[in-house]
Amino acid sequence: MSVKPLDQTAYMLTADIDLLDVFRTEDEKTDGLHVHDIVARLPEEKKVDPQKLGRSLRLLSIKHWWVEKSADVFAPLRWARLNMPRTQSHVWRG
């Protein structure tokens, strides 16, 4: 049985639900969105628990993929926006 590090699991969650697609404008990418707004914009088949998403994004904030602008309000950092699973620059760095 293989156990993945928590930060890798959190990253995979955000990639699997196409989280960056939720941020539609540059202002949203810069100022961030509340986790409840993020979950509300996800397609029905990709919805997750807002508390779990918040904890995952908080963990990724420690790794400098996201920034928590205020309580439960997250914005992707520039590297996270460049490092999308569908781009040539996609690389997981733990």
Secondary structure, DSSP 8 states (H G I E B T S, - for coil): -----HHHHHHHHHHHTTGGGG--SHHHHHH-EEHHHHHHHS-GGG---HHHHHHHHHHHHHTTSEEEEETTEEEE-HHHHH--TTSTT-----
